[in-house]
Amino acid sequence: MSLLFQSKYHCIQRQSRRYFWQWMINVFNKPDPQRLQEVGADRAAAEWLIKNGAAVKWTDSHHWVKDYDLLEDDVTKRSIKEIDATNSSITHIGFPHLNGLHSLDTFIIKNNGYIEDNAIEINLKHLKLFDLPSVKDREKCLKDLKSGLKCEIDWKEAKPKKLL
């Protein structure tokens, strides 16, 4: 009896932890209209992306910015050219941050467990997708993306992991 009770308690505790982390991820992805007004679209998007583990490349630079503390103060005059969201925790909740990014031409999403089938509805020139375990119907998603986006789509299959 006590073992059964402990087992149920463990499952409830585990589920509560999962909901807590999902809530935290949603909080970090939620757009802040006031911040957007203060700093502009590119700076607000860069802050959101970097805060969630992504990197940005500016139009006037060849270097990736991954550290929030390295964002320059005068970045309000710069434009994001590329985004690398590999291993990031961005979700569709934060995608409104991308509105107003007029110089964005490449958005790399790789190994992201939070991007789901209906999350990608933006207009890009080139979209690279890798390792998206939460996408259950890859073919349908790819077909929908191709019909809805006017961009080149490169979606690589995940390489099977080698067993030792």
N, C-alpha and C positions, 0 to 999 in steps of 0.2 A: 504494500500500500504506500509506504513512504517513498519507495523507489519510483512508483508511478507518479506520485505528486511532484517529486523532484524533476522528473523528466518533463512533465507538463510545464512546470515553472521555468525550466531551462529554455523550452521552446518559446514561451511568452517573453522571457527576457531577451532572447535572441531577436525575436520579431520586433520588439520595442527598440532595440539598438538599430536595426535596419531602418525603421521609420525615422528615428532621430537623425541618422546620417543622410537620408533622402531629404529630410527637412532642411538640414544644414546646406546641402548642395543646392537646393532650390533658393535658399536665402542668398547664397553667393552668386547666383545667376540672375537674380531679379534686377531688371533695369531700374535706375534711379533718375527720373526725369529732371530733378533739380540739379544733379551732378552733370547731366548732359548739357543743360543750359549754361552751367558755370564754365565748363572746359571744352565743349564742342564734341562732335561725334567721334572723331578719331581718337582723342585722348580718353574719352569715356570707354570706348570699345577696347583700347589697349589696356586700361586698368582692369576691366572685366576679364579679358582674356588671360592676362598675366596672373591675376588673382586666382584663376582657376587652372593654372598649370600650362597654359599655352604660351607661344612666343609670337612676336610680331616683327616684321621687317618694314621699315619706312621707305618711301619712294627715293629719298636722298641718301640711303645707306645700303651697304651690303652685309651688315651684321644683324644677327637676331638679338632681340631684347627679350630676356626671360625673367629678369629680376625686377620686381616692382620698385625697389629702391633706386634702380638705375634709370627710371623714366625721368627724362629731363623736364625742367619747369617750362621751357618754351615749346613743348611738344604740341601745344594747341595750334601751331602753325604748320605742323607736319601732317602727312597723310600716310595711312597704312596701305602698303602694296601687297604684302603677303601675310598669311596667318598659318602657323603650324600648331595644330591642336592635338598633336600626338601625346597620348597618355594623359590627356587633360580631363577635367571634370565638367566641361561645358555641357549645357543642355539646351533644348529648344526654348526654354524659358528665357534664356539670355540672348537669343537671336535678334530681338529688336535692337540690341546694341549695334548691329551691323547696318541698320538703316543710316543713310547719310555717308557711307564710306564710298566715295566716288572713285578712288584710285585702286580699290581692292581688285586684284585679278587672280589670285591663287589662294585657296583655302584648303589646307591639308588636314584631314581628320583620320587619325590612325589609332587603333587600340583604345577606343572610347566606349565604355560600357553604359553610357548615359544617352547616347544618340539612338533614337528609335526610328521606326519606319517612316513616320510622318513628320520628322523633325526638320528635314532639309527642304526649304521652300525659298531659296534666295537666288538671285540672278548673278552668275559668275561667268568668267571666260573659261576657267579651267577648275574642275573639282576632282580632287584625289581622295579616294576612300580606301581604308585598310582596316582589317581586324575590327569589325563592328559586331560583337557577339549578341547584342540585343536585337539586331535586325533578323527576324525569323524567315522572311520570304525575300531573299536577295534578288531573285529574278523579277518579281513584281515591283519591288522598290526601284530597281535599276530602270525598268520600263517606265515607271511613273516619273522618275527623275529626268529621263531623256525626253519625255513628252512635255514636261513642265518647265524645264530649264533650257536655255539656249546657250549651252556651254559644252566644252569637251569634258567628258566624264571618264575617269580612269579609276576602276575599282578592282584592285588586286585581291585574289583569293588568299586567305590565310595559309601560310605554309604549315603542313602537318608537323607537329612536334615530334622529334626523335625520342624514342624510348631508350633508356640506358640499358 
